[in-house]
């Protein structure tokens, strides 16, 4: 066990309490995802060059998927190739059905620091308690 009750996994360390979470409503998950999306949008506004991280993530995911990519990943790739930064930020901050669906397959993994990400996750866990 690592510091602060985190259990190291193959990819990322997860707090033990997250493994013991009760199921959450879809609305709750969407609200948490929106909070993460808005934090990513703030980070991109400050550092637009971080869009390259999302592009690399998508390229890697699409190469692994071969001829069966997730439609949302193809859609994100198209958006990253065709939309200006302000429009991408709108998608990350929007609370409509399309934006919620896109955030479920967000290519922006790795843009938030672990501390910022955990702060948002812990905030939402506290709201559910």
MOUR-V33038 format. One record per pair of residues at least 24 apart in sequence whose ideal C-beta (glycine too) atoms are under 7 Angstrom apart, sorted by sequence separation. I is the first residue (numbers start at 1). J is the second residue. D is the distance in Angstrom with one decimal. If there is no record, write none. Layout:
i:j:d
I:J:D
I:J:D
This chain:
i:j:d
55:80:5.7
54:80:6.1
76:102:6.6
75:102:6.8
51:80:6.5
72:101:6.8
76:105:6.8
72:102:6.1
76:107:5.0
72:104:6.9
73:105:6.0
72:105:3.5
70:105:5.9
48:85:5.4
44:85:6.8
45:89:6.4
44:89:6.3
41:89:4.6
58:107:4.6
57:107:4.5
41:92:4.0
40:92:5.6
41:93:5.2
57:109:5.8
54:107:4.1
38:92:6.7
54:108:5.1
37:92:4.2
38:93:5.3
37:93:6.5
53:110:5.5
53:111:5.8
34:95:5.7
50:111:5.5
37:103:5.0
40:108:4.6
43:111:5.3
37:106:7.0
43:112:6.4
30:100:5.1
33:103:4.6
33:104:7.0
40:111:5.2
40:112:6.3
39:112:5.7
39:116:6.1
39:120:6.1
36:120:5.7
35:120:5.1
35:124:6.9
32:124:4.3
28:128:6.4
24:128:6.4
